[in-house]
Amino acid sequence: MLYHLFYWLLHGKQYAYYSPLFRATMAVLLAFVVVWAAGPRVIRRLIRAGIGDQPEFDHDVLNQLTTSKRNTPTMGGVMIVGAVVLVTLLLADLGNFYVRMGLFCLCWLGVLGGVDDYLKLTANRRSGTRDGLKLWEKLVFQVALGALLAVFILRAGEGNVISARWLDVSAPHAPYYNVLSIPFYKHGIVLPTAAFVVVAILVIAGTSNAVNLTDGMDGLASGCLALTAFAFMVLAYIVGNADVAEYLLFFHIRGAGELAVMCGAVLGACLGFLWYNAYPAQVFMGDTGSLPLGGFIGYVAIVTRLELMLLIVGGVFVIEAVSVLIQIFHYKRTGRRFFRCAPLHHHFHLGGWTETQTVMRFWLLAALFATFALATIKLR
């Protein structure tokens, strides 16, 4: 809204508002203030509604360690998603197709996570028969969203054919909307339509669930998400700027730069939420926050054609998800646990690290992964 107002008032006079990077920076500040200011009121309402967490693990020692977390209000992700949507409406170009689809992605997964949290935290107490949505039920909606986004991104990309003088191709123009960009390699791989859809589904569902698995300690997911959002804020700006993309040998996606504004909003909202989510947490984000934020990061990776770069930027989320898969596979094969408890952060917690030590060290890993990913920009 403000973007269009400034365009109407200042077009031809002032150009600062036109830069996605400038508005992304403003989005960081505004989203932080919105969540920070709304936090106390939202927390009080969640407490009055009786929406408190009841952590239960298949490990007696871990259940004892998390006793103090019982009845801590959850569904705090509504603050983050609400702030991201509000700031995007204010600062982003709403005429941009990728922005509209990003809002659609956030709202779709936000509703899905909200329903899951509500069932887990309220409905099961009344009937005692249900503990949130089943895994296959969540996967149905995540797969459907991934397929829808893939189709619309492909259709939008068909008109996104621009010059790329650095590419070693015979034609002066080449379409990149279905190219899988590979770190350290400038040419990428052209994906058939079916393969593109499969990749999109895997990225949306995988990232969404990986962030959800990481959300198990005070401040862990929100801190790692903030670092990941910062990296993709920079990457989205690079991909969306023709001159910068050509200089750094990235595929330029026209209009993708506006996603930097949304990434800035996610960064600011996560930092604002961390104010109340840091140890000892006053509120948890729950599936209401982890599912939409993870899915949105995956969506940005798909639009910018940096799905493989996501594996580096979100290295902590990858490690957490892989640790769960290893645990399940090993237990089914041998009947014994590979880790003390999965996801991996619980393994270290049970091994003697305090919760604060575990979270800080995982933040350091997330910062190193994000730094390494940004350092590879010139190594192509």
N, C-alpha and C positions, 0 to 999 in steps of 0.2 A: 504493500500500500504506500509506504513512504517512498519506496523507489519510484513508483509511478508519479507520486506527487512532486518529488524533486525533479523528475524528468520534465514534468509539465512546467514547473516554475523556473528551473535553472538550465534547461537545455540550451546549449550554445554559450552559456556564461560560466558554468562551473562543472568540472568533469570528475571531481573526486568520487562522487556517488556512483559513477558509472563503472568503476573498477570493482569486480567481484572480490578481489583481495581486500580492498578497503572495507567493503560491506561485511566481509567475513570477519574482519577484526572487530567491527562494531557489533556483529552478532555474538561474538565471544563475550563481550562486556555486558550486552543487554541480557543475554540468556542467563548469565551468572547472577545478575541483579534480580531477575524475575524469580528464579528458583530460590535464591537466598532470602528474598522478601516473603515469598509465599510459603516457605518451609514450615515455620512454626504453626501457622493456621492449618495447613494440610495435615501435619502430624497430629494436632489436637483432634481434628475431625476423624482421622483414622483410628485414634485411640477410642473416641466415643463410639465409633461404629463397631468396635471389638474386632478389628481386622489385625490380629497379632500373629506373629510367626510362631510355629510349633515345630522346631527342627527335630527330625528323627532320622537317625542313621543306623545302618546295620553294623554298628560297632559300639559296644557299651562304654568304652573309654571316651570316645568322641561325643557321645550323648551327655556324659558328665561334664566334659569341657564346654559344651554349648548350653548348659542349663541356664546361664545368665541371660541368654538371648530370647528365652521364651516370652511371648506376649509383646515383643518389640513390634511396633506397627510396620506392616509391609504394604505392598502396592504403591510405594513411594515413587515408582516409575511414572506415575501419572503426572508428577511435577515435571519430570524431564521431558516427556513426550509433549505435554502441554506447552512448555516453554519453547521447545524446538518449533512446534507448529506456529505459535504466536509470533516468534521472531522471524520465521521464514515468511509469514504473511506480511510482516512489516518491511523487511529489508530485501527480500529476493524479488526477482522479476517473475511475477506470477503468469506471465505469458509464455514462459519457458516450459517446454514439454517435460524436460527431465525434472524440474522442480515439482510440477504437479504429480508426476508419477512417484517421486520421493515422498511427498505427503501421503499419497495413497498407500504406499508401502508401510509407512509409519503407523497410519491409522488402522490398517488391516491387522498387522501383527500386534498393535497395542490393544485392540479389542480382543484378539485371541488370547493374549497374555492376561488381560483383565478377567476374562471369563474363567481361565484356568485358576488364577489366584482366588477369585471369589468362591469357586467350588471347593477349593482346598481349605480355605480359611473360614467359611461360613456354612455352606450347604452340608458338608460332611459332619459337622457338629450336631446338626438337627436330625439327620437321618442315620448317620454312622455307616452309610453304604457307599460313599464315593469320595475319592481323594484326588480331586482335580480331573482335568482331561486326561484321557489315556494317550500314550505315545502315538499310536496310529492316528488318533483323531487330530492331534496337533500337526502331524506330518501331512495329513490330507490338505489342510489349509496352507501349510508352508509350500508344498509341492504345487498346489493350484496357483498360489501367488507367484512363485518362480516362473511357471509356464506363462502366466499372463504378462509379467514384466518382460520376459524374453521376446514374446510376440510383438509387444508394443515397441520395445527398444529396436528390434529389427526393422519394423515399419518406419520408425522415425529415422533410423540410420540409412535407409535406402536413398534418402535425399541428401545425405551428409557426405557428398563426394567432393573433395577439395584437392588442391595441388600439394604434392609432397616431393620436392625436388631432391631430397636426400635419399629417397627410396631407390633401390636398384631395380627399377621396373621399366619395361619398354614404353608403357603408356604414360603420358604426362600427368594423368589423373588416376587415382586408385581409391576404391571404397575400402574403409577400414572398419565398418560397423560390425563385421563378423570375424574380425581378426583377433586371435588370442596372442596378446603381447607377452613376450618371454623376457624375464630379467637377463641382462647382459647380452641380449641379442636384439638387433634393431628391426629385423624383418617380420617376425611373428609368424603365426600359422593361421591360414584361412580355415574357418570352421564351416562345415555344412550346416544347414538350418537345424536339423535334428540334433546335431552335436552341440550347437549353441544353446538350444533349449535345455538340454541335459546339463550342461555346464552351469547355466543360470539357476536351475533347480538345486543342484548340489551346493552352489555358493550361498544361495539364500537360506536354504534349510540348514546347511552345515554351519554357517556363521551364526545364525540365530541361536541354534542349540549350543554351540560352543561357548558363546557369551553367557548363556543361561547356566551352563555347567560351572563356569568360572565364578558366578555370583554366589559364593559360599562363605565369604569372610568379609568383615567390616572394611569397606572401601576398596576391596580387591577389584571387582568388575568396573566400578565407576572410574577408578584411577587408570586402569589399563585402557578403558574405552576413550578416556580423554586423550591419551597419548596416540592411540590409533586414529582418532578423529583429526588430530592435528596433522598427522602425516598425510592423510587423505585430503585435508583441506589444501595442503601444498600441491599434492599430485593433481587434484581436480583443477586447480588454477593453471598448472602447467599444461595439462591436456586441453583445456579450454581456450588457451591463448595460442593463436597460430604461430606467432613469431617465436615465442618461448619454446613451444613444442617442436618446431623445426630445428631450433638451435640445439635442443637437448635430445633430438632424434626420437621423439615420442609421436605416436599417432594422434593427430589433432581431431577432437570430436567437437564440432561446432555446438555451442550452447552448454557444454558440460562444465564450463567454468562457474556457472551459477550454483552448482552443487557445493562449491567451496563455501558459499554462504551458509548452506544447511550444515555442512561439517563444522563450521565455526559455531553455529548454534548448539550442536551436539557437544562440542568441546566446552563451551561456556556453561551449558546446563549440567554436564557431568561434574564440573568443578564446583558449581553451586550446590549440587546434591552432595558432593563429598564433604561439604561443610557440616552436614548433619549425619553423613554415613560413615565418617571416619571413626575409628575405635575410641570409645565405645559407641556403637551406632545408635542413633535415636530413631532411625527408620531404615528399612531395606527397600530396594527397588522392586524386588519380586519379578515374576514373569512379565508383569505389566511394563517393566522397563527393559529387561534383558532381551526379550524376544524382538521387540521393534527396533532397538538400537543395534543389535547384532545383524538383523535383517537389512537395516538401512545401510550399514557399512558394506555388507555384501552387495547391495544394489549399486552403491557408488563404484565399487570395484568392477561390476559388470559394465556399467555405462562408460567408464574410463578405459575399459579393456585391460584392466590390471588385476585380473583374478589371481594370477600366480604371484604377483607382488603382494597381494593380501596375505599369502602364506608367510611372507617375511614380516610385514608390518604387524600382523596379528599373531605373531609367533607364540605368545603366551596362550592365546585361545586355542591354537593348534595343539600345543603340548597338553593342555588340559583335556581336550577332546580325545586325543590319541591315548592318553593314560586310561581313560574310561574304557575305550575299546580293547586295550591290552588286558585290562583287568577282567573284563567279561570273557574274552577269548581264552585267557589262561585259566580262569576258574572253571569254564566249561570243559576244558581239555584235561585238567589235573585235579579239580576239586579244591585247589588251594589258591590263595590270593597272591598276586604278583606284587602289589603294593599293600601297605598297611591298610589303606583306604583310598578310594578314588572319588573325585578327581585328585590330581597330584598335590594340590595345596594341603589337603587333609593328611596325605602321607608324611609330609614334612612337619606338620603340626603335631602329629602323633609321635614323630621321631625326636621331639624335644624343642623344636623352634616354637617360640611364642607366636600368637596370632599376629602381633604387630611386626615381628621379624619376618614372618612369612609374607605378609602383604607388602612390606617395604622391599623385600628382595624380588618379589614378582614384579613390582613396579619398576625396579631397576632393569630387570630383564626386558620388560615392555619398552622402556626407554631405549635400551640398546638395540632391540629389534627395529624400532621406528627410525633410529639414527642410521643404522646400517642400510635400511631400505632407501632412505633419502640420499645416502652416500652413493648408492648404486646408480643414481640418476645419470651421471656422466659416464658410467661404465657400460656402454652399449656398443 
